[in-house]
C-alpha cells in the first residue's frame, strides 16, 4: 500500500512544491496536495492547518510544508498536538528529525533551499525511521 504524504505551500513555497510533488511520486508516495495552486499571496497558517489536520485524522502518515523561509509554516504546524514539524535545511537535519525527534512533517524554505538540496531533504526525511530508545522518552514529553 502506498503511503500518503500531505503537501501544502504558500505563495513563497509554491514553485518548490511543484518540483517536489513529482519527486514524491518517484519515491513511491502518494501526494495529497492541499494547495496553494499559484503564486498569488495567501496566508500560510491556513495551509499548515490543512496538513496538520490530514496527519491528525490519518489521511496522511506524513506531511510536507513549504513557505518562503519555512519558519512560519513550522510555527503554525507545531501548534497542533499531533504534529512534530521540523524545519530542515539539509539531508542530515531531515534524517535526524525523523530518527531522533519522530518528526511527522517536514518543513522547507522555498526561498532558502536549492532544488537538489530540497530533494535531498525530502528523500532523507522519507527514508529515515524513528530510532526510539533514549529518544522515545524525550519525544513523549512533547505531548
C-alpha positions as CSV (number, residue, x, y, z in Angstrom):
1,X,0.0,0.0,0.0
2,X,1.3,3.4,-0.9
3,X,1.8,5.9,1.9
4,X,0.2,9.3,1.6
5,X,2.1,12.5,2.2
6,X,0.0,15.6,2.7
7,X,1.6,18.6,0.9
8,X,0.9,22.3,1.1
9,X,2.7,25.5,0.4
10,X,2.0,29.2,0.5
11,X,2.9,31.5,-2.4
12,X,6.6,31.6,-1.3
13,X,6.8,27.8,-1.4
14,X,4.6,27.2,-4.5
15,X,7.4,26.8,-7.0
16,X,9.3,24.3,-4.8
17,X,6.1,22.4,-4.1
18,X,5.6,22.0,-7.9
19,X,9.1,20.4,-8.1
20,X,8.7,18.1,-5.1
21,X,5.3,16.6,-5.8
22,X,6.6,14.6,-8.8
23,X,9.6,13.7,-6.6
24,X,7.2,12.2,-4.0
25,X,5.6,10.1,-6.7
26,X,9.0,9.0,-8.0
27,X,9.9,7.9,-4.5
28,X,6.7,5.8,-4.3
29,X,4.5,8.1,-2.2
30,X,1.0,9.4,-2.9
31,X,0.9,13.2,-2.5
32,X,-2.2,14.7,-1.1
33,X,-1.9,18.2,-2.5
34,X,-3.7,20.7,-0.2
35,X,-2.7,23.8,-2.1
36,X,-1.9,26.6,-2.8
37,X,-2.3,26.4,-6.5
38,X,-0.5,29.6,-7.6
39,X,2.0,32.3,-6.5
40,X,-0.9,34.6,-5.5
41,X,-0.5,35.7,-1.9
42,X,-2.2,33.5,0.7
43,X,-1.9,33.0,4.5
44,X,0.5,30.2,5.4
45,X,-1.3,29.2,8.7
46,X,-4.3,28.0,6.6
47,X,-2.1,25.6,4.7
48,X,-0.2,24.5,7.8
49,X,-3.6,23.7,9.4
50,X,-4.7,21.7,6.4
51,X,-1.6,19.5,6.5
52,X,-1.8,19.1,10.3
53,X,-5.4,18.0,10.1
54,X,-4.6,15.5,7.4
55,X,-1.9,14.0,9.6
56,X,-4.0,14.1,12.7
57,X,-7.0,12.4,11.1
58,X,-4.9,9.7,9.4
59,X,-5.5,10.8,5.8
60,X,-1.7,11.1,5.6
61,X,1.1,9.5,7.5
62,X,3.5,12.4,6.9
63,X,3.4,16.0,5.8
64,X,5.4,18.4,3.8
65,X,5.0,22.2,4.2
66,X,6.8,24.9,2.2
67,X,6.8,28.6,2.7
68,X,9.4,31.3,1.8
69,X,11.7,30.7,4.8
70,X,9.9,27.7,6.4
71,X,9.8,29.4,9.7
72,X,6.1,30.5,9.6
73,X,4.9,27.1,8.5
74,X,6.9,25.3,11.2
75,X,5.5,27.6,13.9
76,X,1.9,27.2,12.7
77,X,2.1,23.5,12.2
78,X,3.6,22.8,15.7
79,X,0.6,24.4,17.4
80,X,-1.2,21.2,16.6
81,X,-0.9,18.4,19.2
82,X,-0.5,15.6,16.6
83,X,2.3,17.3,14.7
84,X,6.0,17.3,15.1
85,X,7.1,19.6,12.3
86,X,10.8,20.0,11.6
87,X,12.3,22.9,9.6
88,X,15.2,21.3,7.8
89,X,18.0,22.8,5.7
90,X,19.9,19.8,4.5
91,X,19.7,16.0,4.3
92,X,21.3,15.5,7.7
93,X,18.8,17.6,9.6
94,X,15.9,15.9,7.8
95,X,17.2,12.5,8.6
96,X,17.9,13.3,12.3
97,X,14.4,15.0,12.6
98,X,12.9,11.5,11.9
99,X,15.4,9.4,13.7
100,X,15.7,11.4,16.9
101,X,12.5,13.5,17.1
102,X,10.0,11.3,15.3
103,X,9.1,14.3,13.1
104,X,6.0,13.7,11.0
105,X,6.0,16.9,9.0
106,X,9.0,18.2,7.0
107,X,9.1,22.0,6.6
108,X,11.3,23.6,3.9
109,X,12.0,27.2,2.9
110,X,11.2,27.7,-0.8
111,X,13.3,30.8,-1.0
112,X,16.2,29.3,1.1
113,X,16.9,25.9,-0.5
114,X,18.0,24.9,-3.9
115,X,16.2,22.2,-5.8
116,X,18.7,19.4,-5.2
117,X,19.1,20.3,-1.5
118,X,15.3,20.2,-1.1
119,X,15.1,16.8,-2.9
120,X,17.9,15.5,-0.6
121,X,15.9,16.7,2.5
122,X,12.8,15.0,1.2
123,X,14.5,11.7,0.4
124,X,16.3,11.6,3.8
125,X,13.1,12.5,5.7
126,X,11.1,9.8,4.0
127,X,13.7,7.0,4.2
128,X,14.7,7.5,7.9
129,X,12.8,5.9,10.7
130,X,12.4,6.9,14.4
131,X,15.0,5.1,16.4
132,X,13.0,5.1,19.7
133,X,15.2,4.1,22.6
134,X,16.5,7.1,24.5
135,X,14.7,9.4,22.1
136,X,11.2,8.0,22.9
137,X,11.2,9.3,26.4
138,X,12.0,12.8,25.2
139,X,9.5,12.8,22.3
140,X,6.8,11.6,24.8
141,X,7.3,14.8,26.7
142,X,6.1,16.8,23.7
143,X,2.5,15.9,24.5
